[in-house]
Amino acid sequence: MARTDLCSDDEVRALVHAFYAKVRRDAMLGPIFESHVHDWDSHLSRLTDFWSAVLRGTGRFTGAPMPRHVALPGLNAELFQRWLALFHETTAAHPNQAMGQYADAMAERIAQSLWYGYQISRRPDELPSALAPHG
């Protein structure tokens, strides 16, 4: 279902670029992203397509984020929680608060899903633990 009235492509692009600028400067997340992202222009374009699909229902993103994240070594709940904290910080500063609230809810679901998938891929015989709720 299209939700193009929630936000514009320009607002999605601004959110993605502002957020990943924070991620790249972050002491915890920056080194991880810098070691795995080799073409930031392409990556930001792909992430903008992803968030446009999530927030606007555009269907522009094709792909499977789970295998790429599962392949990363050494991820933990704190990294996912830091990603969420930076995301929430970015949406709080965005002028379109309706988009920000929806984006926050979707980011929580996405982070939780990736964290569950990551744990299951490494310890398939154990129940995965949930991320602590954002507070």
DRENSE-671888 format. One line per field, with one value per residue (C-alpha): residue number from 1; x, y, z. Coordinates in steps of 0.1 Angstrom, whole numbers, padded with zeros to 4 digits. Layout:
# DRENSE-671888
num: [NUM / ...]
x: [X / ...]
y: [Y / ...]
z: [Z / ...]
***
This chain:
# DRENSE-671888
num: [1 / 2 / 3 / 4 / 5 / 6 / 7 / 8 / 9 / 10 / 11 / 12 / 13 / 14 / 15 / 16 / 17 / 18 / 19 / 20 / 21 / 22 / 23 / 24 / 25 / 26 / 27 / 28 / 29 / 30 / 31 / 32 / 33 / 34 / 35 / 36 / 37 / 38 / 39 / 40 / 41 / 42 / 43 / 44 / 45 / 46 / 47 / 48 / 49 / 50 / 51 / 52 / 53 / 54 / 55 / 56 / 57 / 58 / 59 / 60 / 61 / 62 / 63 / 64 / 65 / 66 / 67 / 68 / 69 / 70 / 71 / 72 / 73 / 74 / 75 / 76 / 77 / 78 / 79 / 80 / 81 / 82 / 83 / 84 / 85 / 86 / 87 / 88 / 89 / 90 / 91 / 92 / 93 / 94 / 95 / 96 / 97 / 98 / 99 / 100 / 101 / 102 / 103 / 104 / 105 / 106 / 107 / 108 / 109 / 110 / 111 / 112 / 113 / 114 / 115 / 116 / 117 / 118 / 119 / 120 / 121 / 122 / 123 / 124 / 125 / 126 / 127 / 128 / 129 / 130 / 131 / 132 / 133 / 134 / 135]
x: [0000 / 0014 / 0019 / 0033 / 0013 / 0035 / 0066 / 0084 / 0114 / 0135 / 0125 / 0135 / 0168 / 0175 / 0167 / 0190 / 0219 / 0217 / 0214 / 0243 / 0265 / 0260 / 0267 / 0299 / 0311 / 0301 / 0330 / 0311 / 0294 / 0316 / 0345 / 0322 / 0304 / 0337 / 0352 / 0323 / 0309 / 0333 / 0311 / 0291 / 0273 / 0259 / 0252 / 0233 / 0213 / 0203 / 0194 / 0173 / 0155 / 0150 / 0136 / 0114 / 0099 / 0094 / 0081 / 0064 / 0055 / 0073 / 0086 / 0119 / 0141 / 0148 / 0172 / 0176 / 0193 / 0193 / 0221 / 0244 / 0239 / 0242 / 0276 / 0291 / 0313 / 0310 / 0277 / 0260 / 0228 / 0247 / 0255 / 0219 / 0208 / 0234 / 0221 / 0186 / 0196 / 0213 / 0182 / 0159 / 0181 / 0180 / 0142 / 0137 / 0155 / 0137 / 0110 / 0084 / 0075 / 0048 / 0074 / 0098 / 0074 / 0066 / 0103 / 0111 / 0085 / 0098 / 0134 / 0126 / 0110 / 0139 / 0166 / 0148 / 0143 / 0180 / 0191 / 0169 / 0182 / 0218 / 0215 / 0196 / 0223 / 0250 / 0232 / 0203 / 0196 / 0191 / 0162 / 0172 / 0172 / 0152 / 0167 / 0159 / 0130 / 0139 / 0135]
y: [0000 / 0034 / 0059 / 0087 / 0113 / 0105 / 0120 / 0130 / 0113 / 0143 / 0139 / 0102 / 0110 / 0138 / 0113 / 0086 / 0109 / 0126 / 0093 / 0076 / 0107 / 0102 / 0064 / 0071 / 0095 / 0072 / 0056 / 0023 / 0019 / 0040 / 0015 / -0014 / 0005 / 0019 / -0016 / -0031 / -0002 / 0006 / 0029 / 0052 / 0069 / 0036 / 0024 / 0056 / 0054 / 0018 / 0027 / 0056 / 0031 / 0008 / 0035 / 0048 / 0014 / 0011 / 0047 / 0055 / 0020 / 0027 / -0008 / 0006 / -0017 / -0052 / -0074 / -0094 / -0074 / -0104 / -0125 / -0094 / -0086 / -0123 / -0125 / -0097 / -0110 / -0100 / -0081 / -0078 / -0063 / -0032 / -0024 / -0028 / -0006 / 0020 / 0020 / 0025 / 0053 / 0072 / 0066 / 0079 / 0109 / 0116 / 0113 / 0135 / 0163 / 0158 / 0184 / 0158 / 0142 / 0120 / 0104 / 0103 / 0084 / 0059 / 0055 / 0049 / 0021 / 0005 / 0008 / -0010 / -0038 / -0040 / -0040 / -0066 / -0088 / -0085 / -0092 / -0123 / -0136 / -0129 / -0149 / -0178 / -0181 / -0185 / -0204 / -0222 / -0244 / -0214 / -0190 / -0156 / -0127 / -0095 / -0061 / -0039 / -0016 / 0020 / 0043]
z: [0000 / -0010 / 0018 / -0004 / 0016 / 0047 / 0033 / 0001 / -0015 / -0006 / 0031 / 0030 / 0013 / 0039 / 0068 / 0054 / 0047 / 0081 / 0099 / 0081 / 0085 / 0123 / 0119 / 0101 / 0128 / 0156 / 0176 / 0180 / 0146 / 0123 / 0120 / 0113 / 0084 / 0071 / 0069 / 0050 / 0028 / 0000 / -0022 / 0001 / -0028 / -0040 / -0005 / 0004 / -0028 / -0020 / 0016 / 0004 / -0019 / 0011 / 0034 / 0005 / 0002 / 0040 / 0045 / 0012 / -0001 / -0033 / -0038 / -0051 / -0030 / -0041 / -0021 / 0011 / 0039 / 0063 / 0046 / 0044 / 0081 / 0092 / 0074 / 0095 / 0123 / 0160 / 0161 / 0194 / 0210 / 0220 / 0184 / 0173 / 0202 / 0193 / 0157 / 0170 / 0194 / 0165 / 0143 / 0170 / 0175 / 0138 / 0135 / 0165 / 0147 / 0114 / 0107 / 0095 / 0129 / 0114 / 0092 / 0121 / 0144 / 0117 / 0108 / 0144 / 0147 / 0115 / 0126 / 0159 / 0139 / 0114 / 0141 / 0161 / 0131 / 0120 / 0156 / 0158 / 0125 / 0134 / 0167 / 0150 / 0123 / 0149 / 0176 / 0160 / 0190 / 0214 / 0217 / 0205 / 0230 / 0223 / 0221 / 0251 / 0243 / 0234 / 0263]
***
